[in-house]
């Protein structure tokens, strides 16, 4: 079964996610922004979700994690929890 290791930042609005993505593009560290802004408990760990299998996350999240290139920031991605920026560290 496919597995992945990803980081994410969860915020309430698409605009907030877009602004954070701009900050990442300007050189801010993903972990620092996750600790400061993410609404998910994983924010305390720099947004680190650890390793998980396909199907453990909501479909929109899974689609990005298992279908987009690794080591790039993807999003904003909308789920029932809010808006995510997702960075896939590894997949296998």
HTML snippet that shows the backbone in 3Dmol.js (N, CA, C, O; Angstrom):
<script src="https://3Dmol.org/build/3Dmol-min.js"></script>
<div id="view" style="width:600px;height:400px;position:relative"></div>
<script>
const pdb = `
ATOM      1  N   UNK A   1       0.845  -1.197   0.000  1.00  0.00           N
ATOM      2  CA  UNK A   1       0.000   0.000   0.000  1.00  0.00           C
ATOM      3  C   UNK A   1       0.880   1.246   0.000  1.00  0.00           C
ATOM      4  O   UNK A   1       1.893   1.298   0.697  1.00  0.00           O
ATOM      5  N   UNK A   2       0.495   2.236  -0.773  1.00  0.00           N
ATOM      6  CA  UNK A   2       1.276   3.466  -0.889  1.00  0.00           C
ATOM      7  C   UNK A   2       1.327   4.210   0.437  1.00  0.00           C
ATOM      8  O   UNK A   2       0.332   4.310   1.155  1.00  0.00           O
ATOM      9  N   UNK A   3       2.515   4.728   0.742  1.00  0.00           N
ATOM     10  CA  UNK A   3       2.726   5.508   1.960  1.00  0.00           C
ATOM     11  C   UNK A   3       3.359   6.841   1.585  1.00  0.00           C
ATOM     12  O   UNK A   3       4.016   6.966   0.551  1.00  0.00           O
ATOM     13  N   UNK A   4       3.148   7.834   2.445  1.00  0.00           N
ATOM     14  CA  UNK A   4       3.759   9.146   2.217  1.00  0.00           C
ATOM     15  C   UNK A   4       4.083   9.789   3.557  1.00  0.00           C
ATOM     16  O   UNK A   4       3.523   9.427   4.592  1.00  0.00           O
ATOM     17  N   UNK A   5       4.992  10.744   3.514  1.00  0.00           N
ATOM     18  CA  UNK A   5       5.345  11.567   4.670  1.00  0.00           C
ATOM     19  C   UNK A   5       5.159  13.009   4.225  1.00  0.00           C
ATOM     20  O   UNK A   5       5.769  13.442   3.247  1.00  0.00           O
ATOM     21  N   UNK A   6       4.321  13.753   4.937  1.00  0.00           N
ATOM     22  CA  UNK A   6       3.997  15.111   4.496  1.00  0.00           C
ATOM     23  C   UNK A   6       3.928  16.091   5.658  1.00  0.00           C
ATOM     24  O   UNK A   6       3.733  15.721   6.815  1.00  0.00           O
ATOM     25  N   UNK A   7       4.095  17.353   5.297  1.00  0.00           N
ATOM     26  CA  UNK A   7       3.883  18.478   6.201  1.00  0.00           C
ATOM     27  C   UNK A   7       2.675  19.242   5.679  1.00  0.00           C
ATOM     28  O   UNK A   7       2.385  19.220   4.483  1.00  0.00           O
ATOM     29  N   UNK A   8       1.965  19.926   6.595  1.00  0.00           N
ATOM     30  CA  UNK A   8       0.900  20.804   6.106  1.00  0.00           C
ATOM     31  C   UNK A   8       0.682  21.958   7.067  1.00  0.00           C
ATOM     32  O   UNK A   8       1.068  21.918   8.235  1.00  0.00           O
ATOM     33  N   UNK A   9       0.051  22.977   6.530  1.00  0.00           N
ATOM     34  CA  UNK A   9      -0.398  24.126   7.313  1.00  0.00           C
ATOM     35  C   UNK A   9      -1.896  24.237   7.059  1.00  0.00           C
ATOM     36  O   UNK A   9      -2.330  24.286   5.908  1.00  0.00           O
ATOM     37  N   UNK A  10      -2.680  24.276   8.120  1.00  0.00           N
ATOM     38  CA  UNK A  10      -4.139  24.376   8.023  1.00  0.00           C
ATOM     39  C   UNK A  10      -4.580  25.747   8.529  1.00  0.00           C
ATOM     40  O   UNK A  10      -4.262  26.141   9.652  1.00  0.00           O
ATOM     41  N   UNK A  11      -5.321  26.471   7.680  1.00  0.00           N
ATOM     42  CA  UNK A  11      -5.855  27.784   8.060  1.00  0.00           C
ATOM     43  C   UNK A  11      -7.331  27.862   7.667  1.00  0.00           C
ATOM     44  O   UNK A  11      -7.849  26.983   6.979  1.00  0.00           O
ATOM     45  N   UNK A  12      -8.001  28.932   8.116  1.00  0.00           N
ATOM     46  CA  UNK A  12      -9.447  29.049   7.884  1.00  0.00           C
ATOM     47  C   UNK A  12      -9.825  29.529   6.496  1.00  0.00           C
ATOM     48  O   UNK A  12     -10.870  29.140   5.974  1.00  0.00           O
ATOM     49  N   UNK A  13      -8.982  30.381   5.875  1.00  0.00           N
ATOM     50  CA  UNK A  13      -9.396  30.987   4.608  1.00  0.00           C
ATOM     51  C   UNK A  13      -8.396  30.712   3.488  1.00  0.00           C
ATOM     52  O   UNK A  13      -7.209  30.486   3.726  1.00  0.00           O
ATOM     53  N   UNK A  14      -8.907  30.738   2.273  1.00  0.00           N
ATOM     54  CA  UNK A  14      -8.061  30.572   1.093  1.00  0.00           C
ATOM     55  C   UNK A  14      -7.063  31.726   0.998  1.00  0.00           C
ATOM     56  O   UNK A  14      -5.908  31.529   0.617  1.00  0.00           O
ATOM     57  N   UNK A  15      -7.522  32.936   1.349  1.00  0.00           N
ATOM     58  CA  UNK A  15      -6.645  34.110   1.283  1.00  0.00           C
ATOM     59  C   UNK A  15      -5.462  33.965   2.236  1.00  0.00           C
ATOM     60  O   UNK A  15      -4.333  34.311   1.889  1.00  0.00           O
ATOM     61  N   UNK A  16      -5.720  33.459   3.424  1.00  0.00           N
ATOM     62  CA  UNK A  16      -4.641  33.252   4.401  1.00  0.00           C
ATOM     63  C   UNK A  16      -3.646  32.212   3.880  1.00  0.00           C
ATOM     64  O   UNK A  16      -2.434  32.389   4.011  1.00  0.00           O
ATOM     65  N   UNK A  17      -4.157  31.131   3.290  1.00  0.00           N
ATOM     66  CA  UNK A  17      -3.281  30.102   2.731  1.00  0.00           C
ATOM     67  C   UNK A  17      -2.447  30.681   1.589  1.00  0.00           C
ATOM     68  O   UNK A  17      -1.255  30.391   1.487  1.00  0.00           O
ATOM     69  N   UNK A  18      -3.056  31.487   0.741  1.00  0.00           N
ATOM     70  CA  UNK A  18      -2.337  32.091  -0.390  1.00  0.00           C
ATOM     71  C   UNK A  18      -1.238  33.023   0.114  1.00  0.00           C
ATOM     72  O   UNK A  18      -0.142  33.046  -0.448  1.00  0.00           O
ATOM     73  N   UNK A  19      -1.518  33.786   1.161  1.00  0.00           N
ATOM     74  CA  UNK A  19      -0.517  34.696   1.728  1.00  0.00           C
ATOM     75  C   UNK A  19       0.659  33.896   2.309  1.00  0.00           C
ATOM     76  O   UNK A  19       1.816  34.276   2.125  1.00  0.00           O
ATOM     77  N   UNK A  20       0.373  32.811   2.997  1.00  0.00           N
ATOM     78  CA  UNK A  20       1.440  31.975   3.553  1.00  0.00           C
ATOM     79  C   UNK A  20       2.271  31.343   2.436  1.00  0.00           C
ATOM     80  O   UNK A  20       3.486  31.194   2.570  1.00  0.00           O
ATOM     81  N   UNK A  21       1.617  30.973   1.339  1.00  0.00           N
ATOM     82  CA  UNK A  21       2.350  30.389   0.211  1.00  0.00           C
ATOM     83  C   UNK A  21       3.314  31.419  -0.374  1.00  0.00           C
ATOM     84  O   UNK A  21       4.427  31.074  -0.773  1.00  0.00           O
ATOM     85  N   UNK A  22       2.890  32.680  -0.424  1.00  0.00           N
ATOM     86  CA  UNK A  22       3.779  33.749  -0.893  1.00  0.00           C
ATOM     87  C   UNK A  22       4.989  33.877   0.030  1.00  0.00           C
ATOM     88  O   UNK A  22       6.118  34.047  -0.432  1.00  0.00           O
ATOM     89  N   UNK A  23       4.744  33.794   1.341  1.00  0.00           N
ATOM     90  CA  UNK A  23       5.840  33.895   2.303  1.00  0.00           C
ATOM     91  C   UNK A  23       6.825  32.733   2.139  1.00  0.00           C
ATOM     92  O   UNK A  23       8.036  32.916   2.262  1.00  0.00           O
ATOM     93  N   UNK A  24       6.299  31.546   1.864  1.00  0.00           N
ATOM     94  CA  UNK A  24       7.164  30.382   1.623  1.00  0.00           C
ATOM     95  C   UNK A  24       8.011  30.608   0.370  1.00  0.00           C
ATOM     96  O   UNK A  24       9.204  30.307   0.361  1.00  0.00           O
ATOM     97  N   UNK A  25       7.396  31.136  -0.680  1.00  0.00           N
ATOM     98  CA  UNK A  25       8.111  31.402  -1.928  1.00  0.00           C
ATOM     99  C   UNK A  25       9.213  32.444  -1.720  1.00  0.00           C
ATOM    100  O   UNK A  25      10.217  32.454  -2.434  1.00  0.00           O
ATOM    101  N   UNK A  26       9.009  33.319  -0.733  1.00  0.00           N
ATOM    102  CA  UNK A  26       9.989  34.367  -0.435  1.00  0.00           C
ATOM    103  C   UNK A  26      11.097  33.873   0.497  1.00  0.00           C
ATOM    104  O   UNK A  26      11.997  34.632   0.857  1.00  0.00           O
ATOM    105  N   UNK A  27      11.026  32.594   0.886  1.00  0.00           N
ATOM    106  CA  UNK A  27      12.108  32.025   1.673  1.00  0.00           C
ATOM    107  C   UNK A  27      11.804  31.701   3.123  1.00  0.00           C
ATOM    108  O   UNK A  27      12.679  31.206   3.834  1.00  0.00           O
ATOM    109  N   UNK A  28      10.587  31.965   3.583  1.00  0.00           N
ATOM    110  CA  UNK A  28      10.240  31.594   4.967  1.00  0.00           C
ATOM    111  C   UNK A  28      10.250  30.079   5.093  1.00  0.00           C
ATOM    112  O   UNK A  28      10.021  29.364   4.118  1.00  0.00           O
ATOM    113  N   UNK A  29      10.517  29.595   6.301  1.00  0.00           N
ATOM    114  CA  UNK A  29      10.579  28.150   6.547  1.00  0.00           C
ATOM    115  C   UNK A  29       9.182  27.589   6.813  1.00  0.00           C
ATOM    116  O   UNK A  29       8.402  28.162   7.574  1.00  0.00           O
ATOM    117  N   UNK A  30       8.881  26.452   6.168  1.00  0.00           N
ATOM    118  CA  UNK A  30       7.568  25.815   6.289  1.00  0.00           C
ATOM    119  C   UNK A  30       7.242  25.558   7.763  1.00  0.00           C
ATOM    120  O   UNK A  30       6.159  25.899   8.239  1.00  0.00           O
ATOM    121  N   UNK A  31       8.187  24.957   8.471  1.00  0.00           N
ATOM    122  CA  UNK A  31       7.960  24.609   9.881  1.00  0.00           C
ATOM    123  C   UNK A  31       7.658  25.811  10.748  1.00  0.00           C
ATOM    124  O   UNK A  31       6.800  25.746  11.629  1.00  0.00           O
ATOM    125  N   UNK A  32       8.361  26.916  10.505  1.00  0.00           N
ATOM    126  CA  UNK A  32       8.134  28.129  11.295  1.00  0.00           C
ATOM    127  C   UNK A  32       6.723  28.666  11.064  1.00  0.00           C
ATOM    128  O   UNK A  32       6.035  29.040  12.014  1.00  0.00           O
ATOM    129  N   UNK A  33       6.293  28.702   9.800  1.00  0.00           N
ATOM    130  CA  UNK A  33       4.945  29.200   9.488  1.00  0.00           C
ATOM    131  C   UNK A  33       3.879  28.255  10.037  1.00  0.00           C
ATOM    132  O   UNK A  33       2.834  28.704  10.508  1.00  0.00           O
ATOM    133  N   UNK A  34       4.139  26.948   9.977  1.00  0.00           N
ATOM    134  CA  UNK A  34       3.173  25.982  10.526  1.00  0.00           C
ATOM    135  C   UNK A  34       3.014  26.176  12.025  1.00  0.00           C
ATOM    136  O   UNK A  34       1.892  26.185  12.532  1.00  0.00           O
ATOM    137  N   UNK A  35       4.129  26.332  12.743  1.00  0.00           N
ATOM    138  CA  UNK A  35       4.055  26.524  14.201  1.00  0.00           C
ATOM    139  C   UNK A  35       3.282  27.796  14.556  1.00  0.00           C
ATOM    140  O   UNK A  35       2.565  27.830  15.556  1.00  0.00           O
ATOM    141  N   UNK A  36       3.427  28.821  13.750  1.00  0.00           N
ATOM    142  CA  UNK A  36       2.794  30.109  14.046  1.00  0.00           C
ATOM    143  C   UNK A  36       1.332  30.183  13.606  1.00  0.00           C
ATOM    144  O   UNK A  36       0.518  30.805  14.288  1.00  0.00           O
ATOM    145  N   UNK A  37       0.984  29.556  12.472  1.00  0.00           N
ATOM    146  CA  UNK A  37      -0.330  29.785  11.870  1.00  0.00           C
ATOM    147  C   UNK A  37      -1.266  28.573  11.805  1.00  0.00           C
ATOM    148  O   UNK A  37      -2.482  28.752  11.739  1.00  0.00           O
ATOM    149  N   UNK A  38      -0.739  27.354  11.820  1.00  0.00           N
ATOM    150  CA  UNK A  38      -1.591  26.187  11.570  1.00  0.00           C
ATOM    151  C   UNK A  38      -2.580  25.947  12.700  1.00  0.00           C
ATOM    152  O   UNK A  38      -2.239  26.051  13.879  1.00  0.00           O
ATOM    153  N   UNK A  39      -3.810  25.624  12.322  1.00  0.00           N
ATOM    154  CA  UNK A  39      -4.865  25.308  13.281  1.00  0.00           C
ATOM    155  C   UNK A  39      -4.835  23.833  13.684  1.00  0.00           C
ATOM    156  O   UNK A  39      -5.513  23.433  14.631  1.00  0.00           O
ATOM    157  N   UNK A  40      -4.061  23.039  12.979  1.00  0.00           N
ATOM    158  CA  UNK A  40      -3.963  21.605  13.262  1.00  0.00           C
ATOM    159  C   UNK A  40      -2.972  21.384  14.403  1.00  0.00           C
ATOM    160  O   UNK A  40      -1.976  22.099  14.504  1.00  0.00           O
ATOM    161  N   UNK A  41      -3.241  20.395  15.267  1.00  0.00           N
ATOM    162  CA  UNK A  41      -2.278  20.080  16.329  1.00  0.00           C
ATOM    163  C   UNK A  41      -0.874  19.774  15.791  1.00  0.00           C
ATOM    164  O   UNK A  41       0.111  19.950  16.507  1.00  0.00           O
ATOM    165  N   UNK A  42      -0.778  19.318  14.536  1.00  0.00           N
ATOM    166  CA  UNK A  42       0.534  19.038  13.946  1.00  0.00           C
ATOM    167  C   UNK A  42       1.366  20.303  13.786  1.00  0.00           C
ATOM    168  O   UNK A  42       2.577  20.221  13.585  1.00  0.00           O
ATOM    169  N   UNK A  43       0.740  21.463  13.870  1.00  0.00           N
ATOM    170  CA  UNK A  43       1.463  22.726  13.761  1.00  0.00           C
ATOM    171  C   UNK A  43       2.570  22.838  14.795  1.00  0.00           C
ATOM    172  O   UNK A  43       3.620  23.422  14.528  1.00  0.00           O
ATOM    173  N   UNK A  44       2.334  22.274  15.986  1.00  0.00           N
ATOM    174  CA  UNK A  44       3.341  22.306  17.046  1.00  0.00           C
ATOM    175  C   UNK A  44       4.621  21.574  16.631  1.00  0.00           C
ATOM    176  O   UNK A  44       5.704  21.849  17.146  1.00  0.00           O
ATOM    177  N   UNK A  45       4.472  20.638  15.689  1.00  0.00           N
ATOM    178  CA  UNK A  45       5.623  19.876  15.188  1.00  0.00           C
ATOM    179  C   UNK A  45       6.054  20.396  13.814  1.00  0.00           C
ATOM    180  O   UNK A  45       6.631  19.652  13.021  1.00  0.00           O
ATOM    181  N   UNK A  46       5.781  21.649  13.538  1.00  0.00           N
ATOM    182  CA  UNK A  46       6.150  22.229  12.244  1.00  0.00           C
ATOM    183  C   UNK A  46       5.296  21.743  11.099  1.00  0.00           C
ATOM    184  O   UNK A  46       5.702  21.808   9.939  1.00  0.00           O
ATOM    185  N   UNK A  47       4.095  21.248  11.425  1.00  0.00           N
ATOM    186  CA  UNK A  47       3.178  20.758  10.403  1.00  0.00           C
ATOM    187  C   UNK A  47       3.399  19.312  10.016  1.00  0.00           C
ATOM    188  O   UNK A  47       2.760  18.812   9.091  1.00  0.00           O
ATOM    189  N   UNK A  48       4.303  18.629  10.718  1.00  0.00           N
ATOM    190  CA  UNK A  48       4.672  17.251  10.363  1.00  0.00           C
ATOM    191  C   UNK A  48       3.558  16.270  10.711  1.00  0.00           C
ATOM    192  O   UNK A  48       3.196  16.106  11.876  1.00  0.00           O
ATOM    193  N   UNK A  49       3.022  15.620   9.677  1.00  0.00           N
ATOM    194  CA  UNK A  49       1.973  14.619   9.868  1.00  0.00           C
ATOM    195  C   UNK A  49       2.553  13.211  10.011  1.00  0.00           C
ATOM    196  O   UNK A  49       1.821  12.253  10.263  1.00  0.00           O
ATOM    197  N   UNK A  50       3.862  13.094   9.848  1.00  0.00           N
ATOM    198  CA  UNK A  50       4.479  11.771   9.895  1.00  0.00           C
ATOM    199  C   UNK A  50       4.130  10.989   8.644  1.00  0.00           C
ATOM    200  O   UNK A  50       3.737  11.552   7.622  1.00  0.00           O
ATOM    201  N   UNK A  51       4.284   9.680   8.750  1.00  0.00           N
ATOM    202  CA  UNK A  51       4.004   8.812   7.605  1.00  0.00           C
ATOM    203  C   UNK A  51       2.579   8.268   7.707  1.00  0.00           C
ATOM    204  O   UNK A  51       2.112   7.937   8.797  1.00  0.00           O
ATOM    205  N   UNK A  52       1.901   8.180   6.580  1.00  0.00           N
ATOM    206  CA  UNK A  52       0.532   7.652   6.556  1.00  0.00           C
ATOM    207  C   UNK A  52       0.287   6.958   5.229  1.00  0.00           C
ATOM    208  O   UNK A  52       1.031   7.147   4.266  1.00  0.00           O
ATOM    209  N   UNK A  53      -0.770   6.148   5.189  1.00  0.00           N
ATOM    210  CA  UNK A  53      -1.123   5.397   3.986  1.00  0.00           C
ATOM    211  C   UNK A  53      -2.214   6.113   3.202  1.00  0.00           C
ATOM    212  O   UNK A  53      -2.965   6.926   3.742  1.00  0.00           O
ATOM    213  N   UNK A  54      -2.280   5.788   1.911  1.00  0.00           N
ATOM    214  CA  UNK A  54      -3.362   6.290   1.065  1.00  0.00           C
ATOM    215  C   UNK A  54      -4.694   5.886   1.706  1.00  0.00           C
ATOM    216  O   UNK A  54      -4.864   4.745   2.137  1.00  0.00           O
ATOM    217  N   UNK A  55      -5.622   6.822   1.762  1.00  0.00           N
ATOM    218  CA  UNK A  55      -6.936   6.543   2.331  1.00  0.00           C
ATOM    219  C   UNK A  55      -7.081   6.959   3.789  1.00  0.00           C
ATOM    220  O   UNK A  55      -8.194   6.975   4.313  1.00  0.00           O
ATOM    221  N   UNK A  56      -5.980   7.295   4.454  1.00  0.00           N
ATOM    222  CA  UNK A  56      -6.068   7.715   5.856  1.00  0.00           C
ATOM    223  C   UNK A  56      -6.473   9.178   5.992  1.00  0.00           C
ATOM    224  O   UNK A  56      -6.977   9.593   7.036  1.00  0.00           O
ATOM    225  N   UNK A  57      -6.253   9.956   4.938  1.00  0.00           N
ATOM    226  CA  UNK A  57      -6.608  11.378   4.946  1.00  0.00           C
ATOM    227  C   UNK A  57      -7.854  11.579   4.079  1.00  0.00           C
ATOM    228  O   UNK A  57      -8.255  10.684   3.335  1.00  0.00           O
ATOM    229  N   UNK A  58      -8.456  12.756   4.184  1.00  0.00           N
ATOM    230  CA  UNK A  58      -9.637  13.038   3.361  1.00  0.00           C
ATOM    231  C   UNK A  58      -9.236  13.027   1.884  1.00  0.00           C
ATOM    232  O   UNK A  58      -8.079  13.300   1.565  1.00  0.00           O
ATOM    233  N   UNK A  59     -10.183  12.713   0.963  1.00  0.00           N
ATOM    234  CA  UNK A  59      -9.854  12.529  -0.455  1.00  0.00           C
ATOM    235  C   UNK A  59      -9.089  13.674  -1.110  1.00  0.00           C
ATOM    236  O   UNK A  59      -8.137  13.419  -1.849  1.00  0.00           O
ATOM    237  N   UNK A  60      -9.472  14.930  -0.866  1.00  0.00           N
ATOM    238  CA  UNK A  60      -8.788  16.059  -1.514  1.00  0.00           C
ATOM    239  C   UNK A  60      -7.322  16.131  -1.075  1.00  0.00           C
ATOM    240  O   UNK A  60      -6.446  16.486  -1.864  1.00  0.00           O
ATOM    241  N   UNK A  61      -7.069  15.797   0.170  1.00  0.00           N
ATOM    242  CA  UNK A  61      -5.703  15.804   0.712  1.00  0.00           C
ATOM    243  C   UNK A  61      -4.904  14.659   0.095  1.00  0.00           C
ATOM    244  O   UNK A  61      -3.776  14.846  -0.362  1.00  0.00           O
ATOM    245  N   UNK A  62      -5.506  13.476   0.091  1.00  0.00           N
ATOM    246  CA  UNK A  62      -4.862  12.287  -0.495  1.00  0.00           C
ATOM    247  C   UNK A  62      -4.478  12.516  -1.956  1.00  0.00           C
ATOM    248  O   UNK A  62      -3.401  12.113  -2.396  1.00  0.00           O
ATOM    249  N   UNK A  63      -5.366  13.166  -2.698  1.00  0.00           N
ATOM    250  CA  UNK A  63      -5.143  13.391  -4.128  1.00  0.00           C
ATOM    251  C   UNK A  63      -3.855  14.186  -4.344  1.00  0.00           C
ATOM    252  O   UNK A  63      -3.085  13.880  -5.254  1.00  0.00           O
ATOM    253  N   UNK A  64      -3.619  15.194  -3.521  1.00  0.00           N
ATOM    254  CA  UNK A  64      -2.403  15.997  -3.627  1.00  0.00           C
ATOM    255  C   UNK A  64      -1.195  15.185  -3.176  1.00  0.00           C
ATOM    256  O   UNK A  64      -0.183  15.122  -3.874  1.00  0.00           O
ATOM    257  N   UNK A  65      -1.309  14.567  -2.011  1.00  0.00           N
ATOM    258  CA  UNK A  65      -0.167  13.846  -1.434  1.00  0.00           C
ATOM    259  C   UNK A  65       0.309  12.710  -2.338  1.00  0.00           C
ATOM    260  O   UNK A  65       1.512  12.495  -2.486  1.00  0.00           O
ATOM    261  N   UNK A  66      -0.621  11.992  -2.936  1.00  0.00           N
ATOM    262  CA  UNK A  66      -0.244  10.824  -3.735  1.00  0.00           C
ATOM    263  C   UNK A  66      -0.204  11.106  -5.244  1.00  0.00           C
ATOM    264  O   UNK A  66       0.102  10.211  -6.032  1.00  0.00           O
ATOM    265  N   UNK A  67      -0.512  12.346  -5.649  1.00  0.00           N
ATOM    266  CA  UNK A  67      -0.533  12.631  -7.076  1.00  0.00           C
ATOM    267  C   UNK A  67       0.339  13.779  -7.552  1.00  0.00           C
ATOM    268  O   UNK A  67       0.565  13.918  -8.754  1.00  0.00           O
ATOM    269  N   UNK A  68       0.833  14.603  -6.643  1.00  0.00           N
ATOM    270  CA  UNK A  68       1.626  15.774  -7.021  1.00  0.00           C
ATOM    271  C   UNK A  68       3.098  15.537  -6.709  1.00  0.00           C
ATOM    272  O   UNK A  68       3.428  14.653  -5.919  1.00  0.00           O
ATOM    273  N   UNK A  69       3.993  16.322  -7.326  1.00  0.00           N
ATOM    274  CA  UNK A  69       5.428  16.148  -7.084  1.00  0.00           C
ATOM    275  C   UNK A  69       5.816  16.356  -5.613  1.00  0.00           C
ATOM    276  O   UNK A  69       5.197  17.145  -4.899  1.00  0.00           O
ATOM    277  N   UNK A  70       6.843  15.636  -5.184  1.00  0.00           N
ATOM    278  CA  UNK A  70       7.349  15.790  -3.821  1.00  0.00           C
ATOM    279  C   UNK A  70       8.221  17.040  -3.719  1.00  0.00           C
ATOM    280  O   UNK A  70       8.705  17.573  -4.717  1.00  0.00           O
ATOM    281  N   UNK A  71       8.400  17.483  -2.488  1.00  0.00           N
ATOM    282  CA  UNK A  71       9.282  18.607  -2.130  1.00  0.00           C
ATOM    283  C   UNK A  71       8.872  19.953  -2.729  1.00  0.00           C
ATOM    284  O   UNK A  71       9.687  20.870  -2.830  1.00  0.00           O
ATOM    285  N   UNK A  72       7.607  20.062  -3.122  1.00  0.00           N
ATOM    286  CA  UNK A  72       7.038  21.340  -3.568  1.00  0.00           C
ATOM    287  C   UNK A  72       5.852  21.650  -2.662  1.00  0.00           C
ATOM    288  O   UNK A  72       5.242  20.739  -2.102  1.00  0.00           O
ATOM    289  N   UNK A  73       5.524  22.934  -2.515  1.00  0.00           N
ATOM    290  CA  UNK A  73       4.363  23.325  -1.717  1.00  0.00           C
ATOM    291  C   UNK A  73       3.153  23.383  -2.631  1.00  0.00           C
ATOM    292  O   UNK A  73       3.153  24.100  -3.632  1.00  0.00           O
ATOM    293  N   UNK A  74       2.118  22.623  -2.282  1.00  0.00           N
ATOM    294  CA  UNK A  74       0.892  22.564  -3.076  1.00  0.00           C
ATOM    295  C   UNK A  74      -0.253  23.212  -2.293  1.00  0.00           C
ATOM    296  O   UNK A  74      -0.305  23.144  -1.065  1.00  0.00           O
ATOM    297  N   UNK A  75      -1.148  23.830  -3.022  1.00  0.00           N
ATOM    298  CA  UNK A  75      -2.309  24.424  -2.395  1.00  0.00           C
ATOM    299  C   UNK A  75      -2.437  25.885  -2.789  1.00  0.00           C
ATOM    300  O   UNK A  75      -1.641  26.394  -3.577  1.00  0.00           O
ATOM    301  N   UNK A  76      -3.422  26.545  -2.251  1.00  0.00           N
ATOM    302  CA  UNK A  76      -4.346  26.088  -1.220  1.00  0.00           C
ATOM    303  C   UNK A  76      -5.260  24.943  -1.679  1.00  0.00           C
ATOM    304  O   UNK A  76      -5.746  24.928  -2.810  1.00  0.00           O
ATOM    305  N   UNK A  77      -5.473  24.000  -0.783  1.00  0.00           N
ATOM    306  CA  UNK A  77      -6.333  22.838  -1.011  1.00  0.00           C
ATOM    307  C   UNK A  77      -7.451  22.885   0.025  1.00  0.00           C
ATOM    308  O   UNK A  77      -7.187  22.936   1.226  1.00  0.00           O
ATOM    309  N   UNK A  78      -8.710  22.866  -0.445  1.00  0.00           N
ATOM    310  CA  UNK A  78      -9.851  22.941   0.477  1.00  0.00           C
ATOM    311  C   UNK A  78     -10.299  21.553   0.907  1.00  0.00           C
ATOM    312  O   UNK A  78     -10.451  20.649   0.084  1.00  0.00           O
ATOM    313  N   UNK A  79     -10.510  21.400   2.216  1.00  0.00           N
ATOM    314  CA  UNK A  79     -11.145  20.199   2.766  1.00  0.00           C
ATOM    315  C   UNK A  79     -12.200  20.669   3.769  1.00  0.00           C
ATOM    316  O   UNK A  79     -12.383  21.869   3.971  1.00  0.00           O
ATOM    317  N   UNK A  80     -12.885  19.723   4.387  1.00  0.00           N
ATOM    318  CA  UNK A  80     -13.893  20.087   5.381  1.00  0.00           C
ATOM    319  C   UNK A  80     -13.264  20.754   6.613  1.00  0.00           C
ATOM    320  O   UNK A  80     -13.970  21.368   7.413  1.00  0.00           O
ATOM    321  N   UNK A  81     -11.947  20.635   6.762  1.00  0.00           N
ATOM    322  CA  UNK A  81     -11.261  21.215   7.920  1.00  0.00           C
ATOM    323  C   UNK A  81     -10.832  22.662   7.692  1.00  0.00           C
ATOM    324  O   UNK A  81     -10.608  23.402   8.650  1.00  0.00           O
ATOM    325  N   UNK A  82     -10.718  23.066   6.430  1.00  0.00           N
ATOM    326  CA  UNK A  82     -10.264  24.405   6.089  1.00  0.00           C
ATOM    327  C   UNK A  82      -9.392  24.357   4.850  1.00  0.00           C
ATOM    328  O   UNK A  82      -9.617  23.542   3.955  1.00  0.00           O
ATOM    329  N   UNK A  83      -8.397  25.227   4.798  1.00  0.00           N
ATOM    330  CA  UNK A  83      -7.506  25.343   3.643  1.00  0.00           C
ATOM    331  C   UNK A  83      -6.105  24.894   4.035  1.00  0.00           C
ATOM    332  O   UNK A  83      -5.584  25.286   5.079  1.00  0.00           O
ATOM    333  N   UNK A  84      -5.508  24.073   3.193  1.00  0.00           N
ATOM    334  CA  UNK A  84      -4.195  23.498   3.485  1.00  0.00           C
ATOM    335  C   UNK A  84      -3.146  23.940   2.474  1.00  0.00           C
ATOM    336  O   UNK A  84      -3.436  24.155   1.297  1.00  0.00           O
ATOM    337  N   UNK A  85      -1.917  24.070   2.968  1.00  0.00           N
ATOM    338  CA  UNK A  85      -0.722  24.063   2.132  1.00  0.00           C
ATOM    339  C   UNK A  85      -0.047  22.738   2.477  1.00  0.00           C
ATOM    340  O   UNK A  85       0.109  22.401   3.650  1.00  0.00           O
ATOM    341  N   UNK A  86       0.346  21.998   1.459  1.00  0.00           N
ATOM    342  CA  UNK A  86       0.875  20.647   1.672  1.00  0.00           C
ATOM    343  C   UNK A  86       2.243  20.516   1.010  1.00  0.00           C
ATOM    344  O   UNK A  86       2.439  20.916  -0.137  1.00  0.00           O
ATOM    345  N   UNK A  87       3.179  19.949   1.759  1.00  0.00           N
ATOM    346  CA  UNK A  87       4.504  19.649   1.209  1.00  0.00           C
ATOM    347  C   UNK A  87       4.786  18.174   1.462  1.00  0.00           C
ATOM    348  O   UNK A  87       4.903  17.745   2.610  1.00  0.00           O
ATOM    349  N   UNK A  88       4.895  17.409   0.396  1.00  0.00           N
ATOM    350  CA  UNK A  88       5.168  15.968   0.489  1.00  0.00           C
ATOM    351  C   UNK A  88       6.682  15.777   0.571  1.00  0.00           C
ATOM    352  O   UNK A  88       7.414  16.174  -0.335  1.00  0.00           O
ATOM    353  N   UNK A  89       7.143  15.170   1.656  1.00  0.00           N
ATOM    354  CA  UNK A  89       8.575  14.941   1.835  1.00  0.00           C
ATOM    355  C   UNK A  89       9.034  13.677   1.123  1.00  0.00           C
ATOM    356  O   UNK A  89      10.105  13.644   0.517  1.00  0.00           O
ATOM    357  N   UNK A  90       8.207  12.633   1.204  1.00  0.00           N
ATOM    358  CA  UNK A  90       8.564  11.379   0.532  1.00  0.00           C
ATOM    359  C   UNK A  90       7.318  10.564   0.273  1.00  0.00           C
ATOM    360  O   UNK A  90       6.275  10.760   0.896  1.00  0.00           O
ATOM    361  N   UNK A  91       7.459   9.640  -0.668  1.00  0.00           N
ATOM    362  CA  UNK A  91       6.328   8.773  -1.031  1.00  0.00           C
ATOM    363  C   UNK A  91       6.922   7.448  -1.481  1.00  0.00           C
ATOM    364  O   UNK A  91       7.959   7.412  -2.145  1.00  0.00           O
ATOM    365  N   UNK A  92       6.264   6.372  -1.118  1.00  0.00           N
ATOM    366  CA  UNK A  92       6.773   5.075  -1.546  1.00  0.00           C
ATOM    367  C   UNK A  92       5.836   3.953  -1.247  1.00  0.00           C
ATOM    368  O   UNK A  92       6.137   2.799  -1.554  1.00  0.00           O
TER     369      UNK A  92
END
`;
const viewer = $3Dmol.createViewer("view");
viewer.addModel(pdb, "pdb");
viewer.setStyle({}, {cartoon: {color: "spectrum"}});
viewer.zoomTo();
viewer.render();
</script>
